[in-house]
Every structure is written in C-alpha cells, then in structure tokens.
Amino acid sequence: MRKTFCKIGLWAWMGLMASSVAAQQRVDVEKDLLYCHRQVERALAGLKHDGGWDYTQMPRNILAADLEAGRQEWNCRPAVPEEWCGGFWPGILWYDYEYSGEAYIGRQARNYTASLGFLADRDPYDHDLGFLVYCSYGNGMRIEPDAAYRDVIVGTARQLAKLFNPLVGTILSWPREVERYGWPHNTIMDNMINLEMLFWASRNGGGQDLYDIAVRHAETTMKHHFRPDGSCYHVAVYDTLTGDFIKGVTHQGYADGSMWARGQSWAIYGYTMVYRETHDRRFLDFAQKVTDIYLKRLPERSDDYVPLWDFDDPSPTAPKDASAACVVASALLELSGYVDAEKGRTYREAAENMLASLSKSYQSGDRCVSFLLHSTGHHPAGNEIDAAIIYADYYYYEALLRLRRLQQGRPVLGNG
C-alpha cells in the first residue's frame, strides 16, 4: 500500500478516496441528529433513579461485556478531578439542547454542568481541566451566556496554568506519573485540546499570560512531539532542570514509534483550533501536515473511514477506534474553511465520508443508549476495548452540528 502512495501521490489518492464513495456515502444530517436526540432521551430515562437524577454521576462507557449481557445503560463515574471524561455528558446535553431547543434538555444540561464548578477553586489534579470544564461550561456559555459560567471557565484556566513550566515551555500533563515512570515533566498530545480554554479565558478577563502559555505550549509541542512525517508521539518527556526534550514515548499506543489514532486526532483538532485562535500561518501549515499523514494512512479505497486504534498494530483482529474518527471529522469540517478551495473540498469530503461510515456501521441503534459503538480507550491496559465511550459521542454530535451549519451556509463555529 505504501508503494502505491509513492506512485500516485497523496492528493491523487485523496481524490480517489473522495470520488469512490461520493455517490453511495453521504450523511443524512437531520436523520442522524434526530437519532442522537432520541438516544439522549433514552439515556436520561435510564439515568433516573428513585424519582430523580444524581447529577454527580457522569456517563463514561458501555463495555462489550455489558452488551453481551443485554445491558443498555451507561456505566457512570463520579464527577471528581480523577475522572477526565466528566465534561463530555454535560457537553452532549448542551449540543442536544442546541439542536432540539427542548427546555427539559436545557435544564439537564445546566444541572449536570453545575456538578463540575468546584474545579475552578481546586488545585489541578492533571491537565484534563479543559476537557472537563470547556466541554461543559464552555458550551453552556456559548449557548446561554452567564457571568457565573464565565467565572468558572476563567478560574479553571488559572488552575490549569499552574501546571505550566516556563523552562520547558509546556503544561505538565500527569503529575502523578512523574515518579512512577521517571518522567520529570511529561506532556501528552491530548493536552493540545485544553489550550482552547486558555485562549477563551484570556479573551474574557483571564489575562494575557493565559494566551501566551497556550501559544508557547503549542510551539514547543510542534517542535518536539512529532516525527518528520507529521505523526506524533503520545508522550513527550522533558528535563525540568534544563528544559531539554528527552524522548518521545507512548502510553496508550501500540509502540513508541507507532501512530496511535486518537493521539493523532488530538493533534489535528488541536492545531486547527490554535490557528483559529492565533491566525498564525505556522499553525495552519502544521495542522495540514498532521492531517495529511492521517488521511494518507487510512486504507486505500475503503468504504470504512474509521481507523484501527493504532495505525501500526499488525494484528488482523486489531480493534477500531470510532472516537478518533469523530474527533478528526469535526476538526476537518473546521479546517476545510481555512485552506484553499481545492484542499478545503478534499477535507470536507473526507469528513463527510468519516461521518457516513460512523452513521452506517457504528451507530448502536437499539442495542444501547450510546450513539456509537466500537471505540478503544486504553488498549495496552486492556481497558474499554471495542466499547461505547462518551467522548466518541460528544465529538460525533459536534461534527454533525458543524456539518449541518455548513450545509445551511453558516460558519462552523458560533451562534449565528
């Protein structure tokens, strides 16, 4: 396959990819959004116990074993700093409220969101504060602006900034792993997504230093976290005494030198967002580079645009990761508006093909209350393999709403 790419080139292959499925694979956005809305209603009904809801319990996953046993409801985890996925369910509710306009959904979004407000006043457990607060309070602020929401976002951004090491130039990701793995200062690719909260907070009373931290983190990550072809390491390790880059390793991927699909998706989404926030051409060029290697390595002329959990897993039974496809599809719909017309069409068609694959072959339907099946969480640890995972649903809903806006002739982002 790689020899074929050398012969036809990336853009020729991407043209084949788009044209080969254009006729038979297109997204029925309204149908898929209605499906998501109905699944949200089903999930909320299943989360109600003893006449009410425990808003401190956040949906996390539905495992393959659950499905085999006939269980359809979300497994929940408490809204605590240790649970990095706590913001995705409130975010899904905000997206569903944005779509449906139903007051009941809006109340649930507000109630679940409120369970995370304590993070603004608590020292950071790790870097995932952006996932926790910007996906919840950030969407709430966008849809129903509220000074209290702003204060939580800005306060949480200031907590996240405590993890920034100016000598290294990045935000520390996992303080708890420093001693266990001998990583003096570790930064994982996922951390790129948390920069969005810093940018927003800086514009809304948080101070210029939050913007500067976000830019410095993106620059340092761009310099050290990637291989020449644009694929990324999961973890970059730095020396806290000199600030020097020590090595790139994996934690959730197949190998140190492999391309872990979700890690690459965070890079695509992250650098697209950083360009939006800075208008710095360096970040746009880099967003395209990390995108193009991902698209190049998808199977040629496939009708399934969901990647293996790691592009380099040689096992014939390696599981897929729907969550990576959701993140990339959402990012590509935004990135398509920043590049030239030809490349923009290619990116948008690729995103639509990904969403078409997800809608056709990965929706859970009546099997359970999630939107999608077949995501992979932490493969090396044997956790959440071939599961429904809440962040896949979050980015799937986001991507569908973005595509709908494009189809309506509106910008991907904003309330207009």
C-alpha positions in Angstrom: 0.0 0.0 0.0 2.8 2.4 0.8 4.4 1.8 -2.6 1.1 2.7 -4.2 1.1 6.0 -2.3 4.6 6.8 -3.7 3.3 6.2 -7.2 0.1 8.2 -7.2 0.9 10.8 -4.5 -1.2 11.9 -1.6 -3.5 14.3 -3.5 -4.3 11.8 -6.2 -5.1 9.2 -3.6 -7.3 11.7 -1.7 -9.1 12.4 -4.9 -9.8 8.7 -5.4 -10.9 8.4 -1.8 -13.4 11.2 -2.2 -14.8 10.2 -5.6 -15.0 6.5 -5.0 -17.6 6.9 -2.3 -19.2 10.2 -3.2 -22.2 8.5 -4.9 -23.1 6.0 -2.2 -21.9 7.5 1.0 -23.4 10.8 2.1 -24.6 12.0 5.5 -28.2 12.5 6.3 -27.5 15.1 8.9 -31.1 15.6 10.0 -31.7 11.9 10.4 -28.5 11.4 12.4 -29.2 14.4 14.7 -32.7 13.2 15.4 -31.2 9.8 16.2 -28.8 11.4 18.7 -31.6 13.3 20.3 -33.6 10.2 20.8 -30.6 8.4 22.3 -30.1 11.3 24.7 -33.8 11.0 25.8 -33.3 7.2 26.3 -30.1 7.7 28.3 -31.7 10.3 30.5 -34.6 8.0 31.3 -32.1 5.3 32.2 -30.1 7.6 34.4 -33.2 8.5 36.5 -33.3 6.5 39.8 -35.7 6.8 42.7 -37.6 9.6 41.0 -34.6 11.8 40.1 -31.1 12.1 38.8 -27.7 12.1 40.5 -26.0 14.9 38.7 -22.6 14.0 40.1 -22.6 10.7 38.2 -21.4 11.1 34.7 -21.8 8.6 31.8 -18.5 7.1 30.8 -18.8 3.8 28.8 -20.8 0.8 27.8 -18.5 -2.2 27.5 -18.7 -5.1 25.1 -19.4 -7.4 28.1 -22.4 -5.2 29.0 -23.8 -5.5 25.5 -23.3 -9.3 25.6 -25.2 -9.4 28.9 -28.0 -7.3 27.5 -27.2 -4.2 29.5 -28.0 -1.0 27.6 -27.3 1.9 30.0 -24.2 3.9 30.6 -21.7 3.0 33.3 -21.2 6.2 35.3 -18.3 7.6 37.2 -18.4 10.4 39.8 -17.6 14.0 38.9 -14.2 14.2 40.6 -10.9 15.5 39.3 -9.7 12.0 38.7 -12.4 11.3 36.1 -11.2 13.1 33.0 -14.4 12.4 31.0 -16.8 14.1 33.3 -17.4 17.1 31.0 -18.5 15.2 27.9 -22.0 14.2 29.1 -22.9 17.8 30.0 -21.5 18.9 26.7 -23.6 16.4 24.8 -26.7 17.7 26.6 -25.8 21.3 25.6 -25.4 20.1 22.0 -28.8 18.4 22.2 -30.4 21.5 23.6 -28.8 23.5 20.8 -30.4 21.1 18.3 -33.7 20.4 19.9 -34.5 23.6 21.8 -36.3 21.5 24.4 -36.4 23.1 27.8 -36.2 19.8 29.6 -32.8 19.1 27.9 -31.6 22.6 28.8 -32.4 22.0 32.4 -30.5 18.7 32.4 -27.5 20.4 30.7 -27.4 23.1 33.4 -27.8 20.6 36.3 -25.0 18.2 35.1 -22.7 21.1 34.3 -23.1 22.6 37.8 -21.5 19.5 39.2 -18.1 20.5 37.8 -18.0 24.1 39.1 -15.8 23.1 42.0 -12.8 22.6 39.7 -12.3 26.4 39.4 -11.3 26.5 43.1 -9.2 23.3 43.4 -5.6 22.8 42.6 -5.2 20.8 39.4 -5.1 17.0 39.5 -3.8 17.0 35.9 -4.2 18.7 32.6 -7.7 17.5 31.7 -9.4 20.6 33.1 -10.2 21.8 29.6 -12.0 18.6 28.7 -13.9 18.8 32.0 -14.9 22.4 32.0 -14.7 23.8 28.5 -16.8 20.9 27.0 -19.4 21.6 29.7 -19.3 25.2 30.9 -17.8 26.4 27.6 -20.8 25.1 25.6 -23.1 26.4 28.2 -21.5 29.9 27.9 -21.8 29.8 24.2 -25.5 28.8 24.2 -26.7 30.6 27.4 -24.1 33.3 28.3 -23.9 33.6 32.1 -21.4 35.5 34.2 -21.2 32.6 36.6 -20.2 30.3 33.8 -17.5 32.8 32.7 -16.1 32.9 36.2 -15.8 29.1 36.4 -14.1 28.9 33.0 -11.6 31.7 33.8 -11.0 30.3 37.3 -10.3 26.8 36.0 -8.0 28.2 33.3 -6.0 29.8 36.1 -5.8 26.4 37.8 -4.6 24.8 34.6 -1.9 27.5 34.2 -0.3 26.3 37.5 0.9 23.2 35.6 2.9 25.3 33.0 6.7 25.0 33.3 8.2 28.1 31.6 11.6 26.5 31.3 10.2 23.6 29.4 7.5 25.5 27.6 4.6 23.1 28.1 1.9 22.3 30.6 2.6 19.2 32.7 0.1 16.5 31.9 0.2 13.9 34.6 1.8 15.0 37.8 1.0 11.6 39.3 3.2 9.8 36.6 6.4 11.7 37.3 7.7 9.4 39.9 6.1 6.2 38.5 7.7 6.4 35.1 10.6 8.6 35.8 9.3 11.4 33.6 10.5 14.7 35.1 8.0 16.7 33.0 5.6 14.8 30.7 3.3 16.3 28.2 0.8 14.2 26.3 -0.8 15.1 22.9 -4.3 15.2 24.5 -3.1 18.4 26.2 -3.5 20.3 23.0 -7.2 20.3 23.4 -7.1 22.0 26.8 -5.5 25.1 25.2 -8.9 26.2 23.9 -10.0 27.0 27.4 -6.9 29.1 28.0 -7.5 31.1 24.8 -11.1 31.8 25.7 -10.3 32.7 29.3 -7.6 35.1 28.1 -10.2 37.0 25.9 -12.7 37.1 28.8 -10.8 38.6 31.7 -8.2 35.9 32.4 -5.2 37.8 31.3 -2.6 37.9 28.5 -0.5 35.3 30.2 -3.1 32.6 29.5 -2.8 33.3 25.8 1.0 33.3 26.0 1.0 29.9 27.8 -1.2 28.4 25.2 0.9 29.6 22.3 4.1 28.6 23.9 2.7 25.1 24.6 1.7 24.7 21.0 5.1 25.9 19.7 7.0 23.6 22.0 4.8 20.6 21.2 5.1 21.3 17.5 8.9 21.3 17.8 9.4 18.1 19.8 6.3 16.0 19.8 6.3 14.9 16.1 8.3 12.8 13.8 9.4 14.1 10.4 6.3 12.7 8.6 3.9 14.6 10.9 2.9 11.6 13.1 3.0 12.2 16.8 4.3 10.6 19.9 1.8 10.2 22.7 4.1 11.4 25.4 7.0 13.9 25.2 9.3 13.8 28.2 11.4 16.9 29.2 14.1 17.7 31.7 12.9 20.1 34.3 16.5 21.3 35.1 17.5 22.2 31.5 14.1 22.3 29.7 15.5 19.9 27.1 13.4 17.4 25.3 14.5 13.9 26.5 12.4 11.4 24.4 9.1 10.6 22.8 7.2 7.5 24.1 3.8 6.0 24.1 1.4 5.2 27.0 -1.8 4.2 25.2 -0.4 3.4 21.7 1.0 0.3 20.2 4.7 1.3 20.4 6.8 4.4 20.9 7.2 4.8 17.2 3.6 3.9 16.1 0.8 6.3 15.2 -1.9 6.0 17.8 -5.1 7.0 16.1 -6.7 9.1 18.9 -3.4 10.8 19.7 -3.1 11.9 16.0 -6.7 13.1 16.2 -5.9 15.3 19.1 -3.1 16.8 17.1 -5.4 17.5 14.1 -8.1 19.1 16.3 -5.6 20.9 18.5 -3.6 22.7 15.8 -6.7 23.6 13.8 -8.0 25.3 16.9 -4.7 27.0 17.7 -4.7 28.5 14.2 -8.2 29.8 14.7 -7.2 31.5 17.9 -3.9 32.9 16.7 -4.2 33.4 12.9 -0.6 32.3 12.8 0.2 30.6 9.5 2.7 28.3 11.1 -0.1 26.5 12.9 -2.3 26.3 9.8 0.5 24.7 7.8 1.2 22.3 10.7 -2.5 21.4 11.1 -2.4 20.3 7.4 0.8 18.3 7.8 -0.6 16.3 10.8 -3.9 15.8 9.0 -2.4 14.7 5.7 -0.4 11.8 7.3 -3.6 10.6 9.0 -5.6 10.6 5.8 -2.7 9.1 3.8 -2.6 6.1 6.1 -6.3 5.3 6.0 -6.9 2.2 3.9 -6.9 3.0 0.2 -10.3 2.9 -1.5 -12.0 1.7 1.7 -15.7 2.2 2.5 -14.8 2.4 6.2 -13.1 5.6 7.2 -12.7 4.6 10.9 -9.1 3.8 11.7 -7.6 1.0 13.7 -7.0 2.1 17.3 -3.3 2.3 16.2 -2.3 2.5 12.6 0.7 0.3 13.2 -1.0 -2.6 15.1 -0.2 -5.6 12.9 -2.8 -7.9 14.4 -5.5 -8.9 11.9 -8.0 -8.6 14.8 -6.9 -5.1 15.9 -10.0 -3.2 17.0 -11.2 0.1 15.5 -11.5 3.4 17.3 -14.6 5.3 16.3 -13.7 8.1 18.7 -10.7 9.0 16.6 -12.8 9.3 13.5 -15.3 11.5 15.4 -12.6 13.9 16.5 -11.0 14.1 13.1 -14.3 14.6 11.3 -15.2 17.5 13.5 -11.7 19.1 13.1 -11.7 18.7 9.3 -15.0 20.5 8.9 -13.4 23.5 10.6 -10.1 23.1 8.9 -11.8 23.0 5.5 -12.7 26.6 5.9 -9.1 27.8 6.5 -7.3 26.3 3.5 -7.6 26.9 -0.3 -10.8 25.8 -2.1 -9.4 22.6 -3.5 -8.0 21.3 -0.3 -11.0 22.6 1.6 -13.2 20.4 -0.6 -11.0 17.4 0.0 -11.0 17.9 3.8 -14.8 18.3 3.8 -15.4 15.2 1.7 -13.1 13.2 3.9 -15.0 14.4 7.0 -18.3 13.5 5.4 -17.0 10.1 4.4 -16.0 9.5 8.1 -19.4 10.6 9.3 -21.1 8.4 6.7 -19.1 5.4 7.9 -19.9 6.1 11.5 -23.6 6.5 10.8 -23.8 3.5 8.6 -21.8 1.0 10.5 -21.1 2.3 14.0 -24.4 3.5 15.4 -25.6 1.5 18.3 -29.3 1.7 17.4 -31.5 -0.2 19.8 -28.6 -2.1 21.3 -27.8 0.5 23.9 -28.3 4.2 24.7 -25.0 5.5 23.3 -24.8 7.0 19.8 -21.8 4.8 18.7 -20.1 1.5 19.3 -16.6 0.3 18.6 -14.2 2.8 20.3 -11.0 1.9 22.0 -9.9 3.6 25.2 -6.6 2.3 26.6 -5.6 -0.8 24.6 -2.3 -1.6 26.3 -4.1 -1.7 29.7 -7.0 -3.7 28.3 -9.5 -1.0 29.2 -12.5 -0.1 27.1 -11.8 -2.2 24.1 -14.5 -2.2 21.4 -16.7 -0.2 23.7 -19.2 2.7 23.5 -17.3 5.7 25.1 -18.7 9.0 26.0 -16.2 11.2 24.2 -16.9 9.5 20.9 -20.5 10.5 21.2 -19.5 14.1 22.1 -17.4 14.7 19.1 -19.9 12.8 16.8 -22.6 15.2 17.9 -20.3 18.2 17.5 -19.3 17.1 14.0 -22.9 16.6 12.9 -23.9 20.0 14.1 -20.9 21.5 12.3 -21.8 19.8 9.1 -25.4 21.0 9.4 -24.2 24.6 9.8 -22.0 24.2 6.7 -25.0 22.8 4.7 -27.0 25.8 5.9 -24.4 28.2 4.6 -23.4 29.3 8.2 -19.9 29.3 9.7 -18.8 26.1 11.5 -18.5 28.0 14.8 -20.6 30.5 16.7 -24.3 31.1 17.5 -25.2 32.8 14.2 
